Amino acid sequence: MFDLFMAPFSQIMEPPQNTGRFRPLIIAALHMGNWELAAHVGAKFCSGTILYRPIKIQELNDFIIRRRQQPGWYYAPTTLKGVHVLLRRLKEGRAVLVFPDQEPISSGGEYADFFGVPALTSTLIPRLARKTNALVCYMVCWRGDAGFTLEVYPSRLGAVDDEAGIRILNDEIEQIVRQRPEQFLWSYKRFKTPESGKNFYLK
């Protein structure tokens, strides 16, 4: 089982090895609670690169990037060039932030159960972890009556193949979502490309 508990980044990241660098870290940020605030608060603990999906309207895209930009954090688009940037940063022993709960294009994912339903799932995080020996953790900023709480959960994802990797990811994400399912962004239509080919979302 995947044990859920709150831990600071300092307990998840391993101390520098004889290379003088930290072991690279992949932060899987979930669309739960207030994910925008999660990135802002997380920037106070470490620096790195965030993978983001550009908006087609260039002026709006530039505005959002300016507002999201934090000291020490950089943005890489969800393109092949952006993925190469993430890989380079991890090989340098840095941190990267990826959202694993969005449906990828069909060529960038495989199917794994999520809440008992096969969901097209990105293989990016398992591949990056396998190539760079990176640690993986989840970051969630929960909404509460008195404000927000940032929690970080270590993942048991290691150097496994894509099939096993996405199965572990979806299982761990599901366990986190089950804590407060009303705070998950279900409107992203996680199952919009079902394995059966039949879209069950209402149009």
C-alpha positions as CSV (number, residue, x, y, z in Angstrom):
1,M,0.0,0.0,0.0
2,F,0.9,3.6,-0.5
3,D,1.3,5.3,2.8
4,L,0.0,8.9,2.8
5,F,1.7,11.4,5.0
6,M,2.8,15.0,5.0
7,A,6.6,15.6,4.6
8,P,8.7,18.6,3.8
9,F,10.8,18.6,0.6
10,S,13.9,18.3,2.8
11,Q,12.8,14.8,4.0
12,I,12.0,13.6,0.5
13,M,15.1,14.9,-1.3
14,E,18.2,12.8,-0.5
15,P,21.4,14.6,0.6
16,P,24.1,15.4,-1.9
17,Q,26.1,12.4,-3.0
18,N,29.8,12.4,-3.8
19,T,28.9,14.4,-7.0
20,G,27.9,17.3,-4.8
21,R,24.4,17.3,-6.3
22,F,21.0,16.4,-4.9
23,R,19.3,13.4,-6.4
24,P,16.9,14.8,-9.1
25,L,13.2,15.3,-8.0
26,I,10.0,15.0,-10.1
27,I,7.2,16.8,-8.4
28,A,3.8,15.5,-9.6
29,A,1.4,18.3,-8.9
30,L,-2.2,17.4,-8.9
31,H,-5.2,19.5,-10.0
32,M,-6.7,19.4,-6.6
33,G,-7.6,22.2,-4.1
34,N,-5.6,25.2,-5.2
35,W,-2.8,24.0,-7.6
36,E,-1.8,27.5,-8.5
37,L,-1.0,28.2,-4.9
38,A,0.8,24.9,-4.6
39,A,3.3,26.0,-7.2
40,H,3.8,29.4,-5.5
41,V,4.4,27.9,-2.1
42,G,6.5,25.0,-3.4
43,A,8.8,27.6,-5.0
44,K,9.9,28.7,-1.5
45,F,11.3,25.2,-0.8
46,C,13.1,24.4,-4.1
47,S,13.7,25.7,-7.6
48,G,13.2,24.0,-10.9
49,T,11.3,23.8,-14.2
50,I,7.5,23.5,-14.7
51,L,6.0,21.7,-17.7
52,Y,2.9,23.6,-18.9
53,R,0.4,23.4,-21.8
54,P,0.6,26.7,-23.7
55,I,-2.6,28.6,-24.5
56,K,-3.2,29.3,-28.2
57,I,-3.9,33.0,-27.7
58,Q,-0.3,34.3,-27.4
59,E,-1.1,37.5,-25.5
60,L,-3.1,35.6,-22.9
61,N,-0.4,32.9,-22.7
62,D,2.3,35.5,-22.0
63,F,0.2,37.2,-19.4
64,I,-0.4,33.9,-17.5
65,I,3.3,33.0,-17.6
66,R,4.3,36.5,-16.2
67,R,1.8,36.1,-13.3
68,R,2.9,32.5,-12.6
69,Q,6.6,33.1,-12.8
70,Q,8.4,32.6,-9.5
71,P,12.1,33.3,-8.6
72,G,14.1,30.2,-9.5
73,W,11.3,28.5,-11.4
74,Y,11.1,28.3,-15.2
75,Y,8.4,27.2,-17.6
76,A,8.9,24.6,-20.4
77,P,6.0,23.9,-22.9
78,T,4.5,20.5,-23.5
79,T,6.5,19.9,-26.6
80,L,9.4,17.7,-27.5
81,K,11.7,20.7,-26.9
82,G,10.1,21.2,-23.4
83,V,10.6,17.5,-22.5
84,H,14.2,17.8,-23.5
85,V,14.5,20.7,-21.1
86,L,13.1,18.6,-18.3
87,L,15.4,15.8,-19.0
88,R,18.4,18.1,-19.0
89,R,17.4,19.7,-15.7
90,L,17.0,16.3,-14.0
91,K,20.4,15.1,-15.2
92,E,21.8,18.3,-13.6
93,G,20.2,17.1,-10.3
94,R,17.4,19.7,-10.3
95,A,13.6,19.5,-9.7
96,V,10.9,19.5,-12.3
97,L,7.1,19.9,-11.8
98,V,4.7,17.9,-14.0
99,F,0.9,17.6,-13.8
100,P,0.2,13.8,-14.2
101,D,-3.6,13.9,-14.1
102,Q,-4.3,15.4,-17.5
103,E,-5.0,13.2,-20.5
104,P,-2.1,13.2,-23.0
105,I,-2.2,12.8,-26.7
106,S,-2.6,9.2,-27.7
107,S,1.0,8.8,-28.8
108,G,2.2,10.0,-25.4
109,G,0.3,7.6,-23.1
110,E,-1.0,4.2,-22.4
111,Y,-4.1,2.9,-20.6
112,A,-4.2,2.1,-16.9
113,D,-7.1,1.9,-14.5
114,F,-8.1,5.0,-12.6
115,F,-11.1,4.5,-10.2
116,G,-11.6,1.1,-12.0
117,V,-11.9,2.7,-15.5
118,P,-9.1,2.4,-18.1
119,A,-7.7,6.0,-18.5
120,L,-5.2,7.2,-21.1
121,T,-2.3,8.1,-18.9
122,S,1.0,9.9,-19.7
123,T,4.1,7.8,-19.6
124,L,6.3,10.9,-19.2
125,I,7.0,10.7,-15.5
126,P,7.9,6.9,-15.5
127,R,10.3,7.5,-18.4
128,L,11.9,10.5,-16.8
129,A,12.3,8.7,-13.5
130,R,13.8,5.6,-15.2
131,K,16.3,7.6,-17.3
132,T,17.5,9.9,-14.5
133,N,17.0,7.8,-11.3
134,A,14.9,10.7,-10.0
135,L,12.8,10.6,-6.9
136,V,9.1,11.2,-7.4
137,C,6.6,12.9,-5.0
138,Y,3.1,14.3,-5.2
139,M,2.2,17.9,-4.2
140,V,-1.3,18.9,-3.2
141,C,-2.6,22.2,-1.8
142,W,-5.8,21.4,0.0
143,R,-8.6,23.9,0.6
144,G,-9.8,24.2,4.2
145,D,-12.1,26.3,6.4
146,A,-9.1,28.2,7.8
147,G,-7.0,28.5,4.6
148,F,-4.8,26.1,2.7
149,T,-2.5,23.2,3.6
150,L,0.4,22.1,1.4
151,E,1.1,18.4,1.6
152,V,3.8,16.4,-0.1
153,Y,3.5,12.6,-0.6
154,P,6.5,10.4,-1.6
155,S,5.8,7.9,-4.4
156,R,7.0,4.3,-4.6
157,L,7.6,4.8,-8.4
158,G,11.1,3.7,-9.3
159,A,13.0,2.4,-12.4
160,V,10.1,0.4,-13.8
161,D,8.7,0.1,-17.3
162,D,5.9,2.3,-18.7
163,E,3.1,-0.1,-18.0
164,A,4.0,-0.6,-14.3
165,G,4.8,3.1,-13.9
166,I,1.5,4.4,-15.0
167,R,-0.3,1.8,-13.0
168,I,1.6,2.9,-9.9
169,L,0.9,6.6,-10.7
170,N,-2.9,6.1,-11.1
171,D,-3.1,4.0,-8.0
172,E,-1.3,6.5,-5.9
173,I,-3.2,9.5,-7.4
174,E,-6.5,7.7,-6.8
175,Q,-5.6,7.2,-3.1
176,I,-4.9,10.9,-2.7
177,V,-8.1,11.9,-4.6
178,R,-10.2,9.6,-2.4
179,Q,-9.2,11.7,0.6
180,R,-11.2,14.7,-0.7
181,P,-12.7,13.8,-4.1
182,E,-14.7,17.1,-4.2
183,Q,-11.5,19.0,-4.6
184,F,-10.3,17.1,-7.7
185,L,-10.8,18.9,-11.0
186,W,-13.1,16.4,-12.6
187,S,-14.0,18.9,-15.3
188,Y,-10.7,18.0,-17.0
189,K,-12.6,14.9,-18.3
190,R,-10.0,12.3,-17.3
191,F,-11.8,9.6,-19.3
192,K,-12.7,11.5,-22.5
193,T,-10.7,9.0,-24.7
194,P,-11.9,5.6,-23.4
195,E,-10.2,2.4,-24.5
196,S,-13.5,1.2,-26.0
197,G,-13.5,4.3,-28.3
198,K,-16.9,5.4,-27.0
199,N,-17.0,8.8,-25.3
200,F,-19.4,8.6,-22.4
201,Y,-19.3,12.3,-21.5
202,L,-22.4,14.3,-22.4
203,K,-21.9,16.8,-25.2
